Amino acid sequence: MASARNPTYLIVGRVFVGLGVGMASMTSLLYISEASPARIRGALVSTNGFLITGGQFLSNLINLAFTKAPGTWRWMLGVAALPALVQFVLMLLLPESPRWLYRKRREEEAGAILRKIYPATEVEGEIRALRESVEAEIREEGSSEKINLIKLLKTKTVRRGLIAGVGLQVFQQFVGINTVMYYSPTIVQLAGFASNQTALALSLVTSGLNALGSIVSIYFIDRTGRKKLLIISLCGVILSLGLLSAVFHETTSNSPSISRQETAHFAAYTCPDYASTSSTWDCMKCLKASSPDCGFCASAADKLFPGACLISNSTVKDMCHGENRLWYTRGCPSRFGWMALIGLALYIIFFSPGMGTVPWIVNSEIYPLRFRGVCGGIAATANWISNLIVAQSFLSLTEAIGTSWTFLIFGLISVVALFFVLMCVPETKGLPIEEVEKMLEKTAVRFRFWRKGADERKNSNVFQPAVKEPVLVAGFNVTWAPVTENGFSCTSLMKLMSQRAKFSLTNIDR
Ligand SMILES: *[C@@H]1O[C@H](CO)[C@@H](O)[C@H](O)[C@H]1NC(C)=O
């Protein structure tokens, strides 16, 4: 692509890059989840996520460096071959996935690799678990040769896994991350930073925050668990979207008006649509004018005062800036603009460690091993399709109902996502791969995610059948209900019961 002589080269190169990245994004997750101990599996998968977002941040930095170099985009594209080369060499040094080796009946090699990965005390158990699950897999395949979609959906564990995995991937896109990203230049203009360098600086800040969020995720993923992280993330996303929606509503309904005098100041560049009307305009109306597009040059005294509506191109923009005025093309100046900036920052900070990373982690561990490749692929495809749908539809959506309502709709979708996570996503934190399958077998809908609460409920179950009537123990009536209501533990209760029984018995004996 760096040496492309015409667009065809670029397209062909791009197709190969797409195939390579597509394969790598699923395979590396699969490899990490197969080769890492359950205890730190989540952290390793999120490290992968961090390296992706960190890589995006780095590539933005590098692009910034090359914007002034001759042959700009050739450098930007070509330099990406270097990390790929490094990765290729390092990949040769990685051990094969123990699971794959086992599958190919190379048990010795698999054992040797596992002994390197696990502490000596855990190796034997791990080898046993691996053998059992591979044998189950082989038995399963013996009964029917091919995995097809119908069969996947008929298998209870796979179906439940797919609902959680695919649902998470779809919601990852439908909470509107790319729309928020798309509007970030507008948001920054709203906040009153309307300079030339802003866009590039902005991409640095947003990708930086995104990378930061993935670091946060590495720390919390195996401590707090996937489900709790998703729930916190979604609550933050809902709040941020509400804030963005409110700020956009405020700015569009109260934008500065257009002044005839201010516009006359730049007479030669007056927006044609404005010149031909006699009605009073405000900034929003000016930005909506098209053929040619128009922009708002704020008053020199205060950006909230009436300003000029002018043709939007670089000459006019420079002229507006030349008079120490601010130039707006994507959003209008507003007193509350800075709050939109806070909304944007909060959105990214909350999205990135939860909804940004966890769907990939859950997808790398929720499916029964033998279906993991296929199901992970299905979920990744669902993610890309949702991405496409949101990207293709949101511009028409904002034109039809406005930015404020668009954010509100994404907010509502996030509320649905929250309920979806509460009900359909199991907590897979720290579970050995084989246990996840057993858990999916048991229940379809689960509300538990707050471990402490769940434990308390479990304990309270022990005391629940608070027996008010005397119970017959070894042929004697023992009344013990009042004791249980005072919060005795199960063991002390048992002790008490046996003492009483003994006491009664000895009494009788006596
Ligand atoms: C911007 O528009 C003005 C007025 O139509 C025109 O004179 C000027 O050449 C344009 N500048 C550019 C860079 O297109």
The ligand as a Gaussian input file, in Angstrom:
#p B3LYP/6-31G(d) Opt

LIG

0 1
 C      -13.966000      30.362000      -0.351000
 O      -15.123000      31.030000      -0.839000
 C      -14.868000      32.316000      -1.333000
 C      -16.209000      32.941000      -1.739000
 O      -16.952000      32.096000      -2.561000
 C      -13.885000      32.280000      -2.529000
 O      -13.592000      33.585000      -2.973000
 C      -12.627000      31.559000      -2.070000
 O      -11.747000      31.393000      -3.168000
 C      -12.948000      30.205000      -1.473000
 N      -11.716000      29.598000      -0.973000
 C      -11.418000      28.330000      -1.192000
 C      -10.122000      27.848000      -0.578000
 O      -12.118000      27.573000      -1.855000

